[in-house]
């Protein structure tokens, strides 16, 4: 009970103000005491342990410690068992559902390997977040407040990692728009190679030298990219040249003869040889072939370059090389120059 003072002269008007002021002060004091008692009520055992520590009552401190440990264990162990049960149950459900999802995506004709990897990884991340929330809920943690804090932190991280977020969005664009797929041969940034893996951040391309080029997805989207495998049939061109004295039709017949019965060529396209230009020293031509497997482009170019050279040589068709001929008319100033007045052996014999 909180005492307060009441003036005996009730007839004076100012006395009512004194009574009200006294009541307000008393109420504030009561609230202060109530707040202090609340604080003390929240930490009675801590205060008791502090007193025992000051007084050196070690046996009592040990008893209090074991008592508190037993109380915590009695509360925590059931929650731990419940959390482990929830974790085990949802893990089994996750394994079963992920295998089912992977099988459905693998059998689908509209989902390639890259999109399949994206969907399975996204499902795994979402599933583990859900499992983590369910496990934390078993310990009495306020999951709603935790998610709110994580969302705020996610916004801050998003602003700090704009490049990563850009690559992430570009990766989704690649896997949905599909300008290339895993296994395709592409040429990007003047590098030719086969697409090995498409992740949410980068694309890995294996070069003919067995090197792996890791390209951020944003660069794969924003710069020029040539896909050699998208349509199944790829045309390769092998350039060569013949001398001006030779006939292009004769060279064409010789070169087309070496491509007969090659099973690597696409059956829907016929090989041909065309004249592309008349250069300074040669008539430039090209052998054009269509192949079914784009990975054979480089080895077949090398192979047919050598075969064309040997075929033209066997047919006595000259393959020119860059050279310069100089004709000097009426160069009388050089008549007395010894190097220009060399008499041939036959002329010397005739003179004798």
C-alpha positions as CSV (number, residue, x, y, z in Angstrom):
1,X,0.0,0.0,0.0
2,X,1.4,3.4,-1.1
3,X,0.9,6.3,1.5
4,X,0.0,9.7,0.3
5,X,-0.7,13.0,2.2
6,X,-4.1,14.7,2.3
7,X,-4.4,18.3,3.5
8,X,-6.8,18.7,6.4
9,X,-8.1,22.0,5.1
10,X,-10.4,20.6,2.6
11,X,-12.3,23.8,2.1
12,X,-9.3,25.5,0.3
13,X,-9.4,25.2,-3.5
14,X,-5.7,24.7,-3.8
15,X,-5.9,21.6,-1.6
16,X,-7.5,19.5,-4.3
17,X,-4.4,20.2,-6.5
18,X,-2.2,19.1,-3.7
19,X,-4.2,15.9,-3.4
20,X,-4.0,15.2,-7.2
21,X,-0.3,16.0,-7.2
22,X,0.3,13.7,-4.3
23,X,-1.7,10.9,-6.0
24,X,0.3,11.3,-9.2
25,X,3.6,11.2,-7.4
26,X,2.5,8.1,-5.5
27,X,1.4,6.4,-8.7
28,X,4.8,7.1,-10.3
29,X,6.6,5.7,-7.2
30,X,4.4,2.6,-7.3
31,X,5.2,2.1,-11.0
32,X,8.9,2.5,-10.3
33,X,8.8,-0.1,-7.5
34,X,6.7,-2.4,-9.7
35,X,9.3,-2.1,-12.5
36,X,12.1,-2.8,-10.1
37,X,10.3,-5.8,-8.7
38,X,9.7,-7.0,-12.3
39,X,13.4,-6.8,-13.0
40,X,14.2,-8.6,-9.8
41,X,11.6,-11.2,-10.5
42,X,13.2,-11.9,-13.9
43,X,16.6,-12.6,-12.3
44,X,16.0,-14.0,-8.8
45,X,18.3,-16.9,-9.3
46,X,21.0,-14.7,-10.7
47,X,20.9,-12.5,-7.7
48,X,20.9,-15.6,-5.4
49,X,23.9,-17.0,-7.2
50,X,25.7,-13.7,-6.9
51,X,25.1,-13.6,-3.2
52,X,26.3,-17.1,-2.8
53,X,29.4,-16.3,-4.8
54,X,30.2,-13.3,-2.6
55,X,29.6,-15.4,0.6
56,X,31.8,-18.2,-0.7
57,X,29.0,-20.8,-0.6
58,X,30.5,-23.1,-3.2
59,X,28.4,-26.1,-2.3
60,X,25.2,-24.1,-2.8
61,X,26.6,-22.7,-6.1
62,X,27.2,-26.3,-7.3
63,X,23.8,-27.3,-6.3
64,X,22.3,-24.3,-8.1
65,X,24.3,-25.1,-11.2
66,X,23.2,-28.7,-11.3
67,X,19.7,-27.7,-10.6
68,X,19.7,-25.2,-13.5
69,X,21.5,-27.7,-15.8
70,X,18.8,-30.3,-15.0
71,X,16.1,-27.8,-15.6
72,X,17.6,-26.8,-19.0
73,X,18.1,-30.4,-20.0
74,X,14.5,-31.2,-19.1
75,X,13.3,-28.4,-21.3
76,X,15.9,-28.7,-24.2
77,X,16.1,-32.5,-24.6
78,X,12.5,-33.0,-25.6
79,X,12.8,-30.1,-28.1
80,X,16.0,-31.5,-29.4
81,X,14.4,-34.9,-29.9
82,X,11.4,-33.3,-31.7
83,X,13.7,-31.3,-33.9
84,X,15.8,-34.3,-34.9
85,X,12.6,-36.2,-35.7
86,X,11.3,-33.4,-37.9
87,X,14.7,-33.1,-39.6
88,X,14.8,-36.9,-40.3
89,X,11.2,-36.9,-41.6
90,X,11.6,-33.9,-43.9
91,X,15.0,-35.1,-45.1
92,X,13.4,-38.4,-46.2
93,X,10.6,-36.5,-48.0
94,X,13.2,-34.2,-49.6
95,X,15.3,-37.2,-50.9
96,X,12.2,-38.9,-52.3
97,X,10.7,-35.7,-53.9
98,X,14.1,-34.6,-55.4
99,X,14.6,-38.0,-57.1
100,X,11.1,-37.9,-58.4
101,X,11.6,-34.4,-59.7
102,X,14.9,-35.3,-61.3
103,X,13.4,-38.3,-63.1
104,X,10.5,-36.3,-64.4
105,X,12.8,-33.5,-65.7
106,X,15.2,-36.0,-67.2
107,X,12.5,-37.7,-69.2
108,X,11.0,-34.4,-70.4
109,X,11.7,-33.5,-74.0
110,X,11.3,-29.7,-73.3
111,X,13.9,-29.5,-70.5
112,X,17.6,-29.7,-71.3
113,X,20.4,-30.5,-69.0
114,X,21.1,-26.9,-68.0
115,X,17.5,-26.1,-67.1
116,X,17.3,-29.4,-65.3
117,X,20.3,-28.5,-63.1
118,X,18.8,-25.1,-62.4
119,X,15.4,-26.4,-61.3
120,X,16.9,-29.2,-59.1
121,X,19.3,-26.8,-57.4
122,X,16.6,-24.2,-56.8
123,X,14.3,-26.9,-55.4
124,X,17.1,-28.1,-53.1
125,X,17.7,-24.6,-51.7
126,X,14.0,-23.9,-51.1
127,X,13.6,-27.3,-49.5
128,X,16.5,-26.9,-47.1
129,X,15.3,-23.4,-46.1
130,X,11.9,-24.9,-45.3
131,X,13.5,-27.7,-43.3
132,X,15.6,-25.3,-41.4
133,X,12.5,-23.2,-40.5
134,X,10.6,-26.3,-39.3
135,X,13.6,-27.4,-37.2
136,X,14.1,-24.0,-35.6
137,X,10.4,-23.8,-34.8
138,X,10.8,-26.9,-32.6
139,X,13.1,-24.9,-30.3
140,X,10.5,-22.2,-29.8
141,X,12.3,-19.7,-32.0
142,X,10.1,-16.9,-33.5
143,X,10.5,-17.8,-37.1
144,X,8.5,-14.8,-38.4
145,X,10.9,-12.4,-36.8
146,X,13.9,-14.4,-38.1
147,X,12.5,-14.3,-41.7
148,X,11.9,-10.6,-41.4
149,X,15.5,-10.0,-40.3
150,X,16.8,-12.2,-43.1
151,X,14.7,-10.3,-45.7
152,X,16.2,-7.0,-44.6
153,X,19.7,-8.6,-44.7
154,X,18.9,-10.0,-48.1
155,X,18.1,-6.5,-49.5
156,X,21.4,-5.2,-48.2
157,X,23.3,-8.0,-49.6
158,X,21.5,-7.6,-53.0
159,X,22.7,-4.0,-53.2
160,X,26.2,-5.0,-52.3
161,X,26.4,-7.8,-54.8
162,X,24.9,-6.3,-57.9
163,X,27.3,-8.1,-60.3
164,X,26.4,-11.5,-58.8
165,X,22.7,-10.7,-59.0
166,X,23.2,-9.6,-62.6
167,X,24.9,-12.9,-63.4
168,X,22.2,-14.8,-61.6
169,X,19.5,-13.2,-63.7
170,X,21.6,-13.7,-66.9
171,X,21.9,-17.4,-65.9
172,X,18.1,-17.8,-65.7
173,X,17.8,-16.0,-69.0
174,X,20.3,-18.4,-70.6
175,X,18.5,-21.5,-69.3
176,X,15.0,-20.3,-70.3
177,X,15.9,-18.6,-73.7
178,X,18.5,-21.3,-74.5
179,X,20.8,-19.6,-77.0
180,X,23.1,-22.5,-76.3
181,X,23.0,-25.7,-74.3
182,X,25.4,-28.1,-72.6
183,X,27.4,-29.9,-75.3
184,X,27.1,-27.2,-77.9
185,X,30.2,-25.8,-79.6
186,X,30.2,-22.0,-79.4
187,X,32.6,-19.1,-80.3
188,X,32.6,-16.3,-77.8
189,X,35.1,-13.5,-77.2
190,X,37.2,-15.0,-80.0
191,X,37.4,-18.3,-78.1
192,X,36.0,-21.6,-79.6
193,X,35.0,-24.5,-77.4
194,X,32.3,-26.8,-76.1
195,X,29.9,-25.8,-73.3
196,X,30.6,-28.0,-70.4
197,X,28.4,-26.5,-67.6
198,X,25.9,-23.7,-67.1
199,X,25.5,-22.5,-63.5
200,X,23.5,-19.5,-62.1
201,X,26.7,-17.4,-62.1
202,X,28.9,-18.5,-65.0
203,X,29.3,-20.7,-68.0
204,X,32.2,-23.0,-68.5
205,X,33.6,-23.6,-72.0
206,X,36.2,-26.3,-72.8
207,X,38.6,-25.2,-75.6
208,X,40.3,-27.5,-78.1
209,X,43.5,-27.2,-75.9
210,X,41.5,-28.9,-73.1
211,X,41.4,-25.6,-71.2
212,X,38.3,-24.4,-69.4
213,X,37.2,-20.8,-69.8
214,X,34.8,-19.5,-67.1
215,X,32.7,-16.8,-68.5
216,X,30.2,-14.7,-66.4
217,X,26.7,-15.2,-67.6
218,X,26.2,-11.5,-68.2
219,X,29.0,-11.5,-70.8
220,X,27.5,-14.6,-72.4
221,X,24.3,-12.6,-72.9
222,X,25.6,-9.2,-73.8
223,X,28.3,-9.9,-76.4
224,X,28.4,-11.6,-79.8
225,X,28.1,-15.4,-79.5
226,X,28.2,-17.9,-82.4
227,X,26.6,-21.3,-81.9
228,X,28.0,-24.0,-84.2
229,X,25.7,-26.8,-83.0
230,X,22.2,-25.3,-82.8
231,X,20.8,-26.6,-86.1
232,X,22.6,-30.0,-86.2
233,X,24.3,-29.5,-89.6
234,X,27.4,-27.3,-89.8
235,X,29.1,-26.1,-92.9
236,X,32.9,-25.9,-92.9
237,X,35.0,-24.3,-95.7
238,X,38.5,-25.3,-96.7
239,X,40.3,-22.6,-98.8
240,X,42.9,-23.4,-101.4
241,X,44.3,-21.8,-104.5
242,X,45.5,-22.8,-108.0
243,X,47.6,-21.1,-110.6
244,X,46.1,-18.8,-113.3
245,X,47.2,-21.3,-116.0
246,X,45.1,-24.0,-114.4
247,X,41.4,-24.6,-115.0
248,X,39.0,-24.3,-112.0
249,X,36.7,-27.1,-113.3
250,X,39.6,-29.5,-113.4
251,X,40.6,-28.6,-109.8
252,X,36.9,-28.9,-108.8
253,X,36.7,-32.5,-110.1
254,X,39.9,-33.5,-108.4
255,X,38.8,-32.1,-105.0
256,X,35.3,-33.4,-105.1
257,X,36.6,-36.9,-105.8
258,X,38.3,-37.0,-102.4
259,X,35.1,-36.3,-100.4
260,X,33.2,-39.3,-101.8
261,X,32.0,-42.0,-99.4
262,X,32.7,-39.9,-96.3
263,X,30.2,-41.0,-93.7
264,X,30.9,-38.0,-91.5
265,X,29.2,-35.7,-94.1
266,X,25.6,-34.7,-93.7
267,X,23.4,-36.6,-96.1
268,X,21.1,-33.7,-96.9
269,X,23.8,-31.5,-98.3
270,X,26.0,-31.9,-101.3
271,X,29.7,-30.9,-101.2
272,X,30.7,-28.2,-103.7
273,X,33.8,-26.3,-104.8
274,X,33.4,-22.6,-105.7
275,X,35.8,-19.8,-106.9
276,X,35.9,-17.1,-104.3
277,X,38.3,-14.5,-105.7
278,X,41.2,-13.9,-108.1
279,X,44.2,-13.0,-106.0
280,X,47.5,-11.5,-107.0
281,X,49.2,-14.9,-107.5
282,X,46.3,-17.4,-107.5
283,X,42.7,-18.2,-108.2
284,X,41.2,-18.7,-104.8
285,X,38.7,-21.5,-104.3
286,X,36.9,-23.2,-101.4
287,X,35.7,-26.7,-100.7
288,X,32.4,-26.4,-98.7
289,X,31.2,-29.4,-96.7
290,X,28.3,-30.0,-94.3
291,X,29.0,-32.2,-91.3
292,X,26.5,-33.8,-88.9
293,X,28.7,-33.5,-85.7
294,X,30.0,-30.0,-85.0
295,X,32.8,-31.4,-82.9
296,X,34.5,-32.7,-86.1
297,X,34.9,-29.2,-87.6
298,X,38.5,-28.5,-86.6
299,X,39.9,-32.0,-87.3
300,X,38.1,-32.3,-90.6
301,X,39.4,-28.9,-91.7
302,X,43.0,-30.0,-91.0
303,X,42.4,-33.4,-92.7
304,X,41.0,-32.0,-95.9
305,X,43.5,-29.2,-96.2
306,X,46.2,-31.9,-96.4
307,X,44.2,-34.1,-98.7
308,X,43.4,-31.3,-101.1
309,X,47.1,-30.4,-101.3
310,X,48.1,-34.0,-102.1
311,X,45.3,-34.5,-104.6
312,X,46.2,-31.3,-106.6
313,X,49.8,-32.3,-106.5
314,X,49.0,-35.8,-107.9
315,X,46.9,-34.3,-110.6
316,X,49.8,-31.9,-111.6
317,X,47.7,-28.9,-110.8
318,X,50.0,-26.1,-109.6
319,X,49.4,-24.6,-106.2
320,X,51.0,-21.2,-106.4
321,X,52.7,-19.3,-103.7
322,X,53.2,-15.5,-103.5
323,X,56.1,-14.4,-105.7
324,X,57.2,-11.4,-107.8
325,X,58.6,-11.4,-111.3
326,X,60.6,-8.4,-112.5
327,X,61.0,-7.8,-116.3
328,X,63.6,-5.3,-117.4
329,X,63.4,-4.0,-121.0
330,X,66.4,-2.4,-122.7
331,X,68.4,-2.2,-119.6
332,X,71.6,-1.1,-121.4
333,X,73.2,0.3,-118.3
334,X,73.5,-3.3,-116.9
335,X,75.1,-4.8,-120.0
336,X,78.6,-4.5,-118.6
337,X,77.6,-5.8,-115.2
338,X,79.4,-9.2,-114.8
339,X,76.5,-10.9,-112.9
340,X,74.1,-10.2,-115.9
341,X,76.6,-11.4,-118.5
342,X,76.9,-15.1,-117.5
343,X,77.2,-17.3,-120.5
344,X,75.3,-20.6,-120.3
345,X,77.3,-23.9,-120.6
346,X,75.5,-24.8,-123.8
347,X,76.4,-21.5,-125.4
348,X,80.0,-21.9,-124.4
349,X,80.1,-25.4,-126.0
350,X,78.6,-24.1,-129.2
351,X,81.2,-21.3,-129.4
352,X,83.9,-23.9,-129.1
